[in-house]
Amino acid sequence: MDIKVLGPGCKKCKELESEVKKTLSEIGVEADVEKVEEMNKIMQYSILMTPGLVINGKVKVSGRVPSRKDIAKWIQEEM
């Protein structure tokens, strides 16, 4: 499973990365979590606001930090 957190390093971007890692630990799933900070790479995903969460190439959310419940649901959908 490939997970990307899109964002230039703002507070919410760091919070989303932390929440994703905590969720993975809680549900016992191993995945590569990549922090994408370069704007040209972020723009490839066509999101209008950061932070963004991409799981297996699919944008799941942008512009907010979702709940761990939502993050867990999206991870399980992509397994």
N, CA, C and O atoms as CSV, one atom per row, in Angstrom:
chain,resi,resn,atom,element,x,y,z
A,1,MET,N,N,0.847,-1.176,0.000
A,1,MET,CA,C,0.000,0.000,0.000
A,1,MET,C,C,0.889,1.235,0.000
A,1,MET,O,O,1.876,1.317,0.732
A,2,ASP,N,N,0.516,2.183,-0.832
A,2,ASP,CA,C,1.283,3.418,-0.989
A,2,ASP,C,C,0.427,4.590,-0.531
A,2,ASP,O,O,-0.649,4.835,-1.077
A,3,ILE,N,N,0.915,5.317,0.482
A,3,ILE,CA,C,0.182,6.465,1.019
A,3,ILE,C,C,1.054,7.702,0.883
A,3,ILE,O,O,2.234,7.692,1.235
A,4,LYS,N,N,0.449,8.773,0.364
A,4,LYS,CA,C,1.162,10.039,0.228
A,4,LYS,C,C,0.386,11.124,0.974
A,4,LYS,O,O,-0.836,11.221,0.865
A,5,VAL,N,N,1.123,11.935,1.732
A,5,VAL,CA,C,0.564,13.109,2.375
A,5,VAL,C,C,1.096,14.298,1.589
A,5,VAL,O,O,2.304,14.527,1.532
A,6,LEU,N,N,0.185,15.052,0.984
A,6,LEU,CA,C,0.565,16.185,0.144
A,6,LEU,C,C,0.490,17.475,0.936
A,6,LEU,O,O,-0.529,17.765,1.564
A,7,GLY,N,N,1.559,18.248,0.909
A,7,GLY,CA,C,1.545,19.538,1.581
A,7,GLY,C,C,2.940,20.089,1.749
A,7,GLY,O,O,3.906,19.332,1.847
A,8,PRO,N,N,3.050,21.412,1.783
A,8,PRO,CA,C,4.356,22.057,1.835
A,8,PRO,C,C,5.029,22.050,3.206
A,8,PRO,O,O,6.122,22.597,3.353
A,9,GLY,N,N,4.409,21.450,4.195
A,9,GLY,CA,C,5.029,21.413,5.523
A,9,GLY,C,C,4.309,22.263,6.541
A,9,GLY,O,O,4.868,22.578,7.592
A,10,CYS,N,N,3.082,22.639,6.253
A,10,CYS,CA,C,2.297,23.451,7.185
A,10,CYS,C,C,1.867,22.607,8.386
A,10,CYS,O,O,2.056,21.391,8.398
A,11,LYS,N,N,1.296,23.252,9.379
A,11,LYS,CA,C,0.864,22.573,10.601
A,11,LYS,C,C,-0.131,21.456,10.298
A,11,LYS,O,O,0.008,20.352,10.824
A,12,LYS,N,N,-1.126,21.721,9.466
A,12,LYS,CA,C,-2.130,20.713,9.145
A,12,LYS,C,C,-1.535,19.547,8.362
A,12,LYS,O,O,-1.970,18.406,8.514
A,13,CYS,N,N,-0.547,19.833,7.529
A,13,CYS,CA,C,0.116,18.777,6.761
A,13,CYS,C,C,0.844,17.821,7.699
A,13,CYS,O,O,0.773,16.602,7.541
A,14,LYS,N,N,1.538,18.385,8.667
A,14,LYS,CA,C,2.248,17.561,9.646
A,14,LYS,C,C,1.260,16.786,10.511
A,14,LYS,O,O,1.506,15.633,10.865
A,15,GLU,N,N,0.147,17.421,10.846
A,15,GLU,CA,C,-0.884,16.758,11.642
A,15,GLU,C,C,-1.474,15.567,10.880
A,15,GLU,O,O,-1.686,14.502,11.459
A,16,LEU,N,N,-1.735,15.746,9.589
A,16,LEU,CA,C,-2.283,14.659,8.786
A,16,LEU,C,C,-1.296,13.495,8.714
A,16,LEU,O,O,-1.695,12.340,8.858
A,17,GLU,N,N,-0.032,13.784,8.496
A,17,GLU,CA,C,0.973,12.725,8.451
A,17,GLU,C,C,0.996,11.943,9.765
A,17,GLU,O,O,1.061,10.714,9.759
A,18,SER,N,N,0.944,12.650,10.876
A,18,SER,CA,C,0.932,12.015,12.189
A,18,SER,C,C,-0.315,11.151,12.380
A,18,SER,O,O,-0.220,10.030,12.880
A,19,GLU,N,N,-1.470,11.660,11.990
A,19,GLU,CA,C,-2.725,10.916,12.132
A,19,GLU,C,C,-2.719,9.657,11.277
A,19,GLU,O,O,-3.223,8.620,11.708
A,20,VAL,N,N,-2.161,9.728,10.078
A,20,VAL,CA,C,-2.079,8.553,9.203
A,20,VAL,C,C,-1.207,7.487,9.863
A,20,VAL,O,O,-1.579,6.313,9.887
A,21,LYS,N,N,-0.065,7.879,10.393
A,21,LYS,CA,C,0.843,6.921,11.028
A,21,LYS,C,C,0.207,6.294,12.266
A,21,LYS,O,O,0.347,5.093,12.497
A,22,LYS,N,N,-0.490,7.105,13.061
A,22,LYS,CA,C,-1.172,6.581,14.250
A,22,LYS,C,C,-2.270,5.605,13.845
A,22,LYS,O,O,-2.437,4.561,14.477
A,23,THR,N,N,-3.015,5.936,12.802
A,23,THR,CA,C,-4.094,5.059,12.328
A,23,THR,C,C,-3.532,3.732,11.843
A,23,THR,O,O,-4.069,2.674,12.172
A,24,LEU,N,N,-2.461,3.775,11.068
A,24,LEU,CA,C,-1.836,2.543,10.587
A,24,LEU,C,C,-1.424,1.656,11.758
A,24,LEU,O,O,-1.626,0.442,11.723
A,25,SER,N,N,-0.852,2.258,12.784
A,25,SER,CA,C,-0.429,1.510,13.963
A,25,SER,C,C,-1.638,0.902,14.681
A,25,SER,O,O,-1.602,-0.256,15.098
A,26,GLU,N,N,-2.696,1.684,14.819
A,26,GLU,CA,C,-3.899,1.228,15.519
A,26,GLU,C,C,-4.567,0.049,14.824
A,26,GLU,O,O,-5.042,-0.875,15.485
A,27,ILE,N,N,-4.605,0.075,13.494
A,27,ILE,CA,C,-5.306,-0.989,12.771
A,27,ILE,C,C,-4.363,-2.110,12.327
A,27,ILE,O,O,-4.795,-3.085,11.711
A,28,GLY,N,N,-3.076,-1.964,12.644
A,28,GLY,CA,C,-2.118,-3.021,12.368
A,28,GLY,C,C,-1.808,-3.235,10.898
A,28,GLY,O,O,-1.607,-4.367,10.458
A,29,VAL,N,N,-1.770,-2.150,10.139
A,29,VAL,CA,C,-1.475,-2.234,8.711
A,29,VAL,C,C,-0.127,-1.575,8.457
A,29,VAL,O,O,0.171,-0.508,8.993
A,30,GLU,N,N,0.685,-2.233,7.628
A,30,GLU,CA,C,1.962,-1.651,7.250
A,30,GLU,C,C,1.833,-0.996,5.887
A,30,GLU,O,O,1.238,-1.558,4.967
A,31,ALA,N,N,2.393,0.187,5.770
A,31,ALA,CA,C,2.333,0.918,4.502
A,31,ALA,C,C,3.482,1.913,4.451
A,31,ALA,O,O,3.991,2.354,5.481
A,32,ASP,N,N,3.876,2.254,3.239
A,32,ASP,CA,C,4.860,3.309,3.047
A,32,ASP,C,C,4.116,4.638,3.071
A,32,ASP,O,O,3.176,4.844,2.303
A,33,VAL,N,N,4.540,5.540,3.958
A,33,VAL,CA,C,3.934,6.870,4.025
A,33,VAL,C,C,4.980,7.867,3.528
A,33,VAL,O,O,6.039,8.038,4.132
A,34,GLU,N,N,4.659,8.510,2.426
A,34,GLU,CA,C,5.580,9.473,1.821
A,34,GLU,C,C,5.022,10.872,1.989
A,34,GLU,O,O,3.842,11.109,1.733
A,35,LYS,N,N,5.864,11.800,2.418
A,35,LYS,CA,C,5.482,13.198,2.541
A,35,LYS,C,C,5.912,13.894,1.255
A,35,LYS,O,O,7.103,13.944,0.947
A,36,VAL,N,N,4.957,14.432,0.502
A,36,VAL,CA,C,5.239,15.114,-0.761
A,36,VAL,C,C,5.120,16.618,-0.521
A,36,VAL,O,O,4.031,17.126,-0.250
A,37,GLU,N,N,6.240,17.322,-0.623
A,37,GLU,CA,C,6.257,18.756,-0.328
A,37,GLU,C,C,6.479,19.634,-1.548
A,37,GLU,O,O,6.223,20.837,-1.496
A,38,GLU,N,N,6.955,19.049,-2.656
A,38,GLU,CA,C,7.243,19.838,-3.852
A,38,GLU,C,C,5.927,20.188,-4.554
A,38,GLU,O,O,5.132,19.303,-4.867
A,39,MET,N,N,5.706,21.471,-4.797
A,39,MET,CA,C,4.434,21.925,-5.371
A,39,MET,C,C,4.140,21.312,-6.737
A,39,MET,O,O,2.986,21.007,-7.037
A,40,ASN,N,N,5.168,21.126,-7.572
A,40,ASN,CA,C,4.908,20.540,-8.895
A,40,ASN,C,C,4.399,19.107,-8.771
A,40,ASN,O,O,3.590,18.675,-9.592
A,41,LYS,N,N,4.850,18.363,-7.771
A,41,LYS,CA,C,4.355,16.995,-7.555
A,41,LYS,C,C,2.952,17.020,-6.943
A,41,LYS,O,O,2.110,16.191,-7.290
A,42,ILE,N,N,2.699,17.965,-6.038
A,42,ILE,CA,C,1.372,18.094,-5.425
A,42,ILE,C,C,0.340,18.426,-6.501
A,42,ILE,O,O,-0.767,17.888,-6.490
A,43,MET,N,N,0.700,19.305,-7.422
A,43,MET,CA,C,-0.228,19.744,-8.469
A,43,MET,C,C,-0.617,18.603,-9.413
A,43,MET,O,O,-1.655,18.686,-10.070
A,44,GLN,N,N,0.184,17.550,-9.497
A,44,GLN,CA,C,-0.141,16.401,-10.343
A,44,GLN,C,C,-1.418,15.695,-9.876
A,44,GLN,O,O,-2.048,14.970,-10.647
A,45,TYR,N,N,-1.793,15.907,-8.627
A,45,TYR,CA,C,-2.978,15.252,-8.069
A,45,TYR,C,C,-4.232,16.126,-8.164
A,45,TYR,O,O,-5.302,15.727,-7.704
A,46,SER,N,N,-4.105,17.297,-8.750
A,46,SER,CA,C,-5.249,18.195,-8.987
A,46,SER,C,C,-6.034,18.531,-7.723
A,46,SER,O,O,-7.264,18.574,-7.746
A,47,ILE,N,N,-5.329,18.768,-6.625
A,47,ILE,CA,C,-6.031,19.217,-5.421
A,47,ILE,C,C,-5.923,20.733,-5.340
A,47,ILE,O,O,-4.932,21.321,-5.774
A,48,LEU,N,N,-6.947,21.355,-4.782
A,48,LEU,CA,C,-6.963,22.811,-4.693
A,48,LEU,C,C,-6.391,23.319,-3.376
A,48,LEU,O,O,-5.878,24.436,-3.307
A,49,MET,N,N,-6.480,22.493,-2.325
A,49,MET,CA,C,-5.977,22.905,-1.017
A,49,MET,C,C,-5.217,21.758,-0.372
A,49,MET,O,O,-5.535,20.588,-0.582
A,50,THR,N,N,-4.209,22.111,0.414
A,50,THR,CA,C,-3.491,21.108,1.187
A,50,THR,C,C,-3.988,21.185,2.627
A,50,THR,O,O,-4.533,22.217,3.019
A,51,PRO,N,N,-3.826,20.157,3.413
A,51,PRO,CA,C,-3.150,18.916,3.080
A,51,PRO,C,C,-4.017,18.014,2.213
A,51,PRO,O,O,-5.238,18.162,2.149
A,52,GLY,N,N,-3.358,17.085,1.557
A,52,GLY,CA,C,-4.063,16.089,0.758
A,52,GLY,C,C,-3.607,14.705,1.152
A,52,GLY,O,O,-2.468,14.512,1.579
A,53,LEU,N,N,-4.499,13.740,1.006
A,53,LEU,CA,C,-4.174,12.359,1.314
A,53,LEU,C,C,-4.451,11.500,0.086
A,53,LEU,O,O,-5.565,11.484,-0.438
A,54,VAL,N,N,-3.422,10.789,-0.363
A,54,VAL,CA,C,-3.533,9.923,-1.539
A,54,VAL,C,C,-3.193,8.501,-1.106
A,54,VAL,O,O,-2.134,8.254,-0.529
A,55,ILE,N,N,-4.097,7.572,-1.388
A,55,ILE,CA,C,-3.868,6.169,-1.050
A,55,ILE,C,C,-3.947,5.364,-2.343
A,55,ILE,O,O,-4.955,5.391,-3.050
A,56,ASN,N,N,-2.864,4.652,-2.636
A,56,ASN,CA,C,-2.771,3.856,-3.867
A,56,ASN,C,C,-3.144,4.668,-5.108
A,56,ASN,O,O,-3.838,4.175,-5.997
A,57,GLY,N,N,-2.678,5.914,-5.156
A,57,GLY,CA,C,-2.883,6.761,-6.327
A,57,GLY,C,C,-4.221,7.475,-6.386
A,57,GLY,O,O,-4.480,8.213,-7.337
A,58,LYS,N,N,-5.082,7.272,-5.389
A,58,LYS,CA,C,-6.405,7.902,-5.378
A,58,LYS,C,C,-6.468,8.980,-4.307
A,58,LYS,O,O,-6.149,8.726,-3.146
A,59,VAL,N,N,-6.879,10.189,-4.696
A,59,VAL,CA,C,-7.035,11.282,-3.741
A,59,VAL,C,C,-8.256,10.981,-2.879
A,59,VAL,O,O,-9.365,10.813,-3.387
A,60,LYS,N,N,-8.036,10.916,-1.566
A,60,LYS,CA,C,-9.132,10.615,-0.639
A,60,LYS,C,C,-9.686,11.870,0.015
A,60,LYS,O,O,-10.875,11.926,0.329
A,61,VAL,N,N,-8.851,12.872,0.226
A,61,VAL,CA,C,-9.299,14.105,0.867
A,61,VAL,C,C,-8.278,15.211,0.587
A,61,VAL,O,O,-7.091,14.945,0.399
A,62,SER,N,N,-8.763,16.447,0.563
A,62,SER,CA,C,-7.854,17.591,0.479
A,62,SER,C,C,-8.461,18.764,1.225
A,62,SER,O,O,-9.681,18.899,1.319
A,63,GLY,N,N,-7.584,19.611,1.755
A,63,GLY,CA,C,-8.023,20.822,2.420
A,63,GLY,C,C,-8.385,20.685,3.879
A,63,GLY,O,O,-8.764,21.669,4.516
A,64,ARG,N,N,-8.276,19.470,4.431
A,64,ARG,CA,C,-8.605,19.288,5.847
A,64,ARG,C,C,-7.919,18.028,6.375
A,64,ARG,O,O,-7.422,17.199,5.614
A,65,VAL,N,N,-7.910,17.916,7.694
A,65,VAL,CA,C,-7.385,16.717,8.344
A,65,VAL,C,C,-8.594,15.870,8.740
A,65,VAL,O,O,-9.363,16.264,9.617
A,66,PRO,N,N,-8.769,14.711,8.103
A,66,PRO,CA,C,-9.920,13.863,8.409
A,66,PRO,C,C,-9.739,13.139,9.747
A,66,PRO,O,O,-8.647,13.121,10.314
A,67,SER,N,N,-10.819,12.552,10.231
A,67,SER,CA,C,-10.751,11.772,11.468
A,67,SER,C,C,-9.987,10.477,11.220
A,67,SER,O,O,-9.855,10.031,10.080
A,68,ARG,N,N,-9.488,9.881,12.296
A,68,ARG,CA,C,-8.807,8.594,12.154
A,68,ARG,C,C,-9.780,7.535,11.654
A,68,ARG,O,O,-9.382,6.618,10.936
A,69,LYS,N,N,-11.045,7.651,12.025
A,69,LYS,CA,C,-12.063,6.710,11.562
A,69,LYS,C,C,-12.147,6.739,10.035
A,69,LYS,O,O,-12.193,5.691,9.390
A,70,ASP,N,N,-12.167,7.943,9.464
A,70,ASP,CA,C,-12.208,8.075,7.998
A,70,ASP,C,C,-10.937,7.540,7.360
A,70,ASP,O,O,-10.987,6.845,6.345
A,71,ILE,N,N,-9.799,7.865,7.957
A,71,ILE,CA,C,-8.523,7.397,7.417
A,71,ILE,C,C,-8.497,5.868,7.418
A,71,ILE,O,O,-8.091,5.256,6.430
A,72,ALA,N,N,-8.926,5.253,8.512
A,72,ALA,CA,C,-8.955,3.796,8.614
A,72,ALA,C,C,-9.873,3.186,7.560
A,72,ALA,O,O,-9.544,2.169,6.948
A,73,LYS,N,N,-11.025,3.817,7.357
A,73,LYS,CA,C,-11.984,3.325,6.356
A,73,LYS,C,C,-11.351,3.345,4.969
A,73,LYS,O,O,-11.458,2.369,4.226
A,74,TRP,N,N,-10.693,4.449,4.615
A,74,TRP,CA,C,-10.076,4.572,3.288
A,74,TRP,C,C,-8.943,3.558,3.111
A,74,TRP,O,O,-8.784,2.985,2.034
A,75,ILE,N,N,-8.164,3.340,4.161
A,75,ILE,CA,C,-7.070,2.370,4.083
A,75,ILE,C,C,-7.655,0.974,3.847
A,75,ILE,O,O,-7.166,0.223,3.003
A,76,GLN,N,N,-8.690,0.639,4.590
A,76,GLN,CA,C,-9.292,-0.692,4.460
A,76,GLN,C,C,-9.946,-0.869,3.094
A,76,GLN,O,O,-9.944,-1.973,2.549
A,77,GLU,N,N,-10.499,0.194,2.538
A,77,GLU,CA,C,-11.088,0.120,1.198
A,77,GLU,C,C,-10.032,-0.205,0.135
A,77,GLU,O,O,-10.331,-0.851,-0.870
A,78,GLU,N,N,-8.816,0.242,0.363
A,78,GLU,CA,C,-7.745,0.066,-0.617
A,78,GLU,C,C,-6.938,-1.214,-0.415
A,78,GLU,O,O,-6.016,-1.490,-1.182
A,79,MET,N,N,-7.271,-1.988,0.598
A,79,MET,CA,C,-6.521,-3.237,0.848
A,79,MET,C,C,-7.000,-4.340,-0.079
A,79,MET,O,O,-6.492,-5.460,-0.020
